[in-house]
Amino acid sequence: MTIATMTFDQWLPVIFIGLMGFAVLVYAILDGYDLGVGILLPLEDSETGHQHRNMMISSIGPFWDANETWLVLAVGIMLIAFPAAHSEILFHLYLPASLMLIGLILRGVAFDFRTKATMEYRKLWNFLFKCGSLITTLTQGYMLGQYVVSFDKSPSSIAFCILSAVCVSAAFSFIGAAWLIMKTEGELQKRAIKWATWSGRATFVGVIAVSIVNTVINPFVYERWFQFPLVMFALLIPAIALMCFVLNDSLLKRLPKTNDKYCWLPFVYAIVIFISSFIGLAFSFFPDIVPGKLSVWDAASAPESLAFILVGAVVVIPVILLYTIFSYKVFHGKATDLKYY
């Protein structure tokens, strides 16, 4: 099958895997930074700690709930457009997916309750918000690792999944710290610069480790990446990510600058790193939606169903995207002090 000979019915699964991939990527970036802020939430019992916590919560307050819409959208597309893949993936990931949902619920409850609780209980809800954020990122990283190893349960594969869980948590902490650099000022911003420096370096090590392991345990991935002449273009993806890591680490050493110049740049670097990593994963496994088991065409719903769903997707996805852009435009600029009424 070549691109020139593909019919519209054959293109439909490709369109939907593209839409699902887009939703996953947007979720990883948007909910990634607010999960990272939750992980970084300081718990020290001091006036400074209290002020920093409130400012961090204020920076994500208008966005965090809507950010999770993209996860719902991605799972919904997989369920409707690729039911066989949905069944296969959840069969292997039911437990970590359940833990992830517990983490998300815990975050949601803690976020709302901390604003209404008295001081003696607010510490508990801050702790639970941090725990919920960490549970969510660890389980998402573990599930990513399981996906890469084709759901193998051997000790070496489990060790790799644990590594993936830690690396994804570090990556979300990195983009969360970059968000705080952009949205805050003063001592909290300086603190965020330190968080971004160390979590960024941990993310770099994690990306390298996952990339190496991926090519070792999946020979077909190695062949795809290093097949000549495609290798000349494929290696541009990790080269861009590497450049962003180096430039970001260099920039963080010189922040903050006068008039808060370039405070937005670490967040841009983080986004480019996320996009590059996602493209790398997609390039490694496409057209398989379940590595080594199901291609997008094998797992797809009937063409008639996909064509009908596409009409709704063409309407719904732009609306969600426009609302997201509008909300970020309305609440742009530095975060302000959190008020309790």
Secondary structure as a PSIPRED ss2 file (coil, helix, strand):
# PSIPRED VFORMAT (PSIPRED V4.0)

   1 M C   1.000  0.000  0.000
   2 T C   1.000  0.000  0.000
   3 I H   0.000  1.000  0.000
   4 A H   0.000  1.000  0.000
   5 T H   0.000  1.000  0.000
   6 M C   1.000  0.000  0.000
   7 T C   1.000  0.000  0.000
   8 F H   0.000  1.000  0.000
   9 D H   0.000  1.000  0.000
  10 Q H   0.000  1.000  0.000
  11 W H   0.000  1.000  0.000
  12 L H   0.000  1.000  0.000
  13 P H   0.000  1.000  0.000
  14 V H   0.000  1.000  0.000
  15 I H   0.000  1.000  0.000
  16 F H   0.000  1.000  0.000
  17 I H   0.000  1.000  0.000
  18 G H   0.000  1.000  0.000
  19 L H   0.000  1.000  0.000
  20 M H   0.000  1.000  0.000
  21 G H   0.000  1.000  0.000
  22 F H   0.000  1.000  0.000
  23 A H   0.000  1.000  0.000
  24 V H   0.000  1.000  0.000
  25 L H   0.000  1.000  0.000
  26 V H   0.000  1.000  0.000
  27 Y H   0.000  1.000  0.000
  28 A H   0.000  1.000  0.000
  29 I H   0.000  1.000  0.000
  30 L H   0.000  1.000  0.000
  31 D H   0.000  1.000  0.000
  32 G H   0.000  1.000  0.000
  33 Y H   0.000  1.000  0.000
  34 D H   0.000  1.000  0.000
  35 L H   0.000  1.000  0.000
  36 G H   0.000  1.000  0.000
  37 V H   0.000  1.000  0.000
  38 G H   0.000  1.000  0.000
  39 I H   0.000  1.000  0.000
  40 L H   0.000  1.000  0.000
  41 L C   1.000  0.000  0.000
  42 P C   1.000  0.000  0.000
  43 L C   1.000  0.000  0.000
  44 E C   1.000  0.000  0.000
  45 D C   1.000  0.000  0.000
  46 S C   1.000  0.000  0.000
  47 E H   0.000  1.000  0.000
  48 T H   0.000  1.000  0.000
  49 G H   0.000  1.000  0.000
  50 H H   0.000  1.000  0.000
  51 Q H   0.000  1.000  0.000
  52 H H   0.000  1.000  0.000
  53 R H   0.000  1.000  0.000
  54 N H   0.000  1.000  0.000
  55 M H   0.000  1.000  0.000
  56 M H   0.000  1.000  0.000
  57 I H   0.000  1.000  0.000
  58 S H   0.000  1.000  0.000
  59 S H   0.000  1.000  0.000
  60 I H   0.000  1.000  0.000
  61 G C   1.000  0.000  0.000
  62 P C   1.000  0.000  0.000
  63 F C   1.000  0.000  0.000
  64 W H   0.000  1.000  0.000
  65 D H   0.000  1.000  0.000
  66 A H   0.000  1.000  0.000
  67 N H   0.000  1.000  0.000
  68 E C   1.000  0.000  0.000
  69 T H   0.000  1.000  0.000
  70 W H   0.000  1.000  0.000
  71 L H   0.000  1.000  0.000
  72 V H   0.000  1.000  0.000
  73 L H   0.000  1.000  0.000
  74 A H   0.000  1.000  0.000
  75 V H   0.000  1.000  0.000
  76 G H   0.000  1.000  0.000
  77 I H   0.000  1.000  0.000
  78 M H   0.000  1.000  0.000
  79 L H   0.000  1.000  0.000
  80 I H   0.000  1.000  0.000
  81 A H   0.000  1.000  0.000
  82 F C   1.000  0.000  0.000
  83 P H   0.000  1.000  0.000
  84 A H   0.000  1.000  0.000
  85 A H   0.000  1.000  0.000
  86 H H   0.000  1.000  0.000
  87 S H   0.000  1.000  0.000
  88 E H   0.000  1.000  0.000
  89 I H   0.000  1.000  0.000
  90 L H   0.000  1.000  0.000
  91 F H   0.000  1.000  0.000
  92 H H   0.000  1.000  0.000
  93 L H   0.000  1.000  0.000
  94 Y H   0.000  1.000  0.000
  95 L H   0.000  1.000  0.000
  96 P H   0.000  1.000  0.000
  97 A H   0.000  1.000  0.000
  98 S H   0.000  1.000  0.000
  99 L H   0.000  1.000  0.000
 100 M H   0.000  1.000  0.000
 101 L H   0.000  1.000  0.000
 102 I H   0.000  1.000  0.000
 103 G H   0.000  1.000  0.000
 104 L H   0.000  1.000  0.000
 105 I H   0.000  1.000  0.000
 106 L H   0.000  1.000  0.000
 107 R H   0.000  1.000  0.000
 108 G H   0.000  1.000  0.000
 109 V H   0.000  1.000  0.000
 110 A H   0.000  1.000  0.000
 111 F H   0.000  1.000  0.000
 112 D H   0.000  1.000  0.000
 113 F H   0.000  1.000  0.000
 114 R H   0.000  1.000  0.000
 115 T C   1.000  0.000  0.000
 116 K C   1.000  0.000  0.000
 117 A C   1.000  0.000  0.000
 118 T C   1.000  0.000  0.000
 119 M H   0.000  1.000  0.000
 120 E H   0.000  1.000  0.000
 121 Y H   0.000  1.000  0.000
 122 R H   0.000  1.000  0.000
 123 K H   0.000  1.000  0.000
 124 L H   0.000  1.000  0.000
 125 W H   0.000  1.000  0.000
 126 N H   0.000  1.000  0.000
 127 F H   0.000  1.000  0.000
 128 L H   0.000  1.000  0.000
 129 F H   0.000  1.000  0.000
 130 K H   0.000  1.000  0.000
 131 C H   0.000  1.000  0.000
 132 G H   0.000  1.000  0.000
 133 S H   0.000  1.000  0.000
 134 L H   0.000  1.000  0.000
 135 I H   0.000  1.000  0.000
 136 T H   0.000  1.000  0.000
 137 T H   0.000  1.000  0.000
 138 L H   0.000  1.000  0.000
 139 T H   0.000  1.000  0.000
 140 Q H   0.000  1.000  0.000
 141 G H   0.000  1.000  0.000
 142 Y H   0.000  1.000  0.000
 143 M H   0.000  1.000  0.000
 144 L H   0.000  1.000  0.000
 145 G H   0.000  1.000  0.000
 146 Q H   0.000  1.000  0.000
 147 Y H   0.000  1.000  0.000
 148 V H   0.000  1.000  0.000
 149 V C   1.000  0.000  0.000
 150 S C   1.000  0.000  0.000
 151 F C   1.000  0.000  0.000
 152 D C   1.000  0.000  0.000
 153 K C   1.000  0.000  0.000
 154 S C   1.000  0.000  0.000
 155 P H   0.000  1.000  0.000
 156 S H   0.000  1.000  0.000
 157 S H   0.000  1.000  0.000
 158 I H   0.000  1.000  0.000
 159 A H   0.000  1.000  0.000
 160 F H   0.000  1.000  0.000
 161 C H   0.000  1.000  0.000
 162 I H   0.000  1.000  0.000
 163 L H   0.000  1.000  0.000
 164 S H   0.000  1.000  0.000
 165 A H   0.000  1.000  0.000
 166 V H   0.000  1.000  0.000
 167 C H   0.000  1.000  0.000
 168 V H   0.000  1.000  0.000
 169 S H   0.000  1.000  0.000
 170 A H   0.000  1.000  0.000
 171 A H   0.000  1.000  0.000
 172 F H   0.000  1.000  0.000
 173 S H   0.000  1.000  0.000
 174 F H   0.000  1.000  0.000
 175 I H   0.000  1.000  0.000
 176 G H   0.000  1.000  0.000
 177 A H   0.000  1.000  0.000
 178 A H   0.000  1.000  0.000
 179 W H   0.000  1.000  0.000
 180 L H   0.000  1.000  0.000
 181 I H   0.000  1.000  0.000
 182 M H   0.000  1.000  0.000
 183 K H   0.000  1.000  0.000
 184 T C   1.000  0.000  0.000
 185 E C   1.000  0.000  0.000
 186 G H   0.000  1.000  0.000
 187 E H   0.000  1.000  0.000
 188 L H   0.000  1.000  0.000
 189 Q H   0.000  1.000  0.000
 190 K H   0.000  1.000  0.000
 191 R H   0.000  1.000  0.000
 192 A H   0.000  1.000  0.000
 193 I H   0.000  1.000  0.000
 194 K H   0.000  1.000  0.000
 195 W H   0.000  1.000  0.000
 196 A H   0.000  1.000  0.000
 197 T H   0.000  1.000  0.000
 198 W H   0.000  1.000  0.000
 199 S H   0.000  1.000  0.000
 200 G H   0.000  1.000  0.000
 201 R H   0.000  1.000  0.000
 202 A H   0.000  1.000  0.000
 203 T H   0.000  1.000  0.000
 204 F H   0.000  1.000  0.000
 205 V H   0.000  1.000  0.000
 206 G H   0.000  1.000  0.000
 207 V H   0.000  1.000  0.000
 208 I H   0.000  1.000  0.000
 209 A H   0.000  1.000  0.000
 210 V H   0.000  1.000  0.000
 211 S H   0.000  1.000  0.000
 212 I H   0.000  1.000  0.000
 213 V H   0.000  1.000  0.000
 214 N H   0.000  1.000  0.000
 215 T H   0.000  1.000  0.000
 216 V H   0.000  1.000  0.000
 217 I H   0.000  1.000  0.000
 218 N C   1.000  0.000  0.000
 219 P H   0.000  1.000  0.000
 220 F H   0.000  1.000  0.000
 221 V H   0.000  1.000  0.000
 222 Y H   0.000  1.000  0.000
 223 E H   0.000  1.000  0.000
 224 R H   0.000  1.000  0.000
 225 W H   0.000  1.000  0.000
 226 F C   1.000  0.000  0.000
 227 Q C   1.000  0.000  0.000
 228 F C   1.000  0.000  0.000
 229 P C   1.000  0.000  0.000
 230 L C   1.000  0.000  0.000
 231 V H   0.000  1.000  0.000
 232 M H   0.000  1.000  0.000
 233 F H   0.000  1.000  0.000
 234 A H   0.000  1.000  0.000
 235 L C   1.000  0.000  0.000
 236 L H   0.000  1.000  0.000
 237 I H   0.000  1.000  0.000
 238 P H   0.000  1.000  0.000
 239 A H   0.000  1.000  0.000
 240 I H   0.000  1.000  0.000
 241 A H   0.000  1.000  0.000
 242 L H   0.000  1.000  0.000
 243 M H   0.000  1.000  0.000
 244 C H   0.000  1.000  0.000
 245 F H   0.000  1.000  0.000
 246 V H   0.000  1.000  0.000
 247 L H   0.000  1.000  0.000
 248 N H   0.000  1.000  0.000
 249 D H   0.000  1.000  0.000
 250 S H   0.000  1.000  0.000
 251 L H   0.000  1.000  0.000
 252 L H   0.000  1.000  0.000
 253 K C   1.000  0.000  0.000
 254 R C   1.000  0.000  0.000
 255 L C   1.000  0.000  0.000
 256 P C   1.000  0.000  0.000
 257 K C   1.000  0.000  0.000
 258 T H   0.000  1.000  0.000
 259 N H   0.000  1.000  0.000
 260 D H   0.000  1.000  0.000
 261 K C   1.000  0.000  0.000
 262 Y C   1.000  0.000  0.000
 263 C C   1.000  0.000  0.000
 264 W C   1.000  0.000  0.000
 265 L H   0.000  1.000  0.000
 266 P H   0.000  1.000  0.000
 267 F H   0.000  1.000  0.000
 268 V H   0.000  1.000  0.000
 269 Y H   0.000  1.000  0.000
 270 A H   0.000  1.000  0.000
 271 I H   0.000  1.000  0.000
 272 V H   0.000  1.000  0.000
 273 I H   0.000  1.000  0.000
 274 F H   0.000  1.000  0.000
 275 I H   0.000  1.000  0.000
 276 S H   0.000  1.000  0.000
 277 S H   0.000  1.000  0.000
 278 F H   0.000  1.000  0.000
 279 I H   0.000  1.000  0.000
 280 G H   0.000  1.000  0.000
 281 L H   0.000  1.000  0.000
 282 A H   0.000  1.000  0.000
 283 F H   0.000  1.000  0.000
 284 S H   0.000  1.000  0.000
 285 F H   0.000  1.000  0.000
 286 F C   1.000  0.000  0.000
 287 P C   1.000  0.000  0.000
 288 D E   0.000  0.000  1.000
 289 I E   0.000  0.000  1.000
 290 V E   0.000  0.000  1.000
 291 P C   1.000  0.000  0.000
 292 G C   1.000  0.000  0.000
 293 K C   1.000  0.000  0.000
 294 L E   0.000  0.000  1.000
 295 S E   0.000  0.000  1.000
 296 V H   0.000  1.000  0.000
 297 W H   0.000  1.000  0.000
 298 D H   0.000  1.000  0.000
 299 A H   0.000  1.000  0.000
 300 A C   1.000  0.000  0.000
 301 S C   1.000  0.000  0.000
 302 A C   1.000  0.000  0.000
 303 P H   0.000  1.000  0.000
 304 E H   0.000  1.000  0.000
 305 S H   0.000  1.000  0.000
 306 L H   0.000  1.000  0.000
 307 A H   0.000  1.000  0.000
 308 F H   0.000  1.000  0.000
 309 I H   0.000  1.000  0.000
 310 L H   0.000  1.000  0.000
 311 V H   0.000  1.000  0.000
 312 G H   0.000  1.000  0.000
 313 A H   0.000  1.000  0.000
 314 V H   0.000  1.000  0.000
 315 V H   0.000  1.000  0.000
 316 V H   0.000  1.000  0.000
 317 I H   0.000  1.000  0.000
 318 P H   0.000  1.000  0.000
 319 V H   0.000  1.000  0.000
 320 I H   0.000  1.000  0.000
 321 L H   0.000  1.000  0.000
 322 L H   0.000  1.000  0.000
 323 Y H   0.000  1.000  0.000
 324 T H   0.000  1.000  0.000
 325 I H   0.000  1.000  0.000
 326 F H   0.000  1.000  0.000
 327 S H   0.000  1.000  0.000
 328 Y H   0.000  1.000  0.000
 329 K H   0.000  1.000  0.000
 330 V H   0.000  1.000  0.000
 331 F C   1.000  0.000  0.000
 332 H C   1.000  0.000  0.000
 333 G C   1.000  0.000  0.000
 334 K C   1.000  0.000  0.000
 335 A C   1.000  0.000  0.000
 336 T C   1.000  0.000  0.000
 337 D C   1.000  0.000  0.000
 338 L C   1.000  0.000  0.000
 339 K C   1.000  0.000  0.000
 340 Y C   1.000  0.000  0.000
 341 Y C   1.000  0.000  0.000
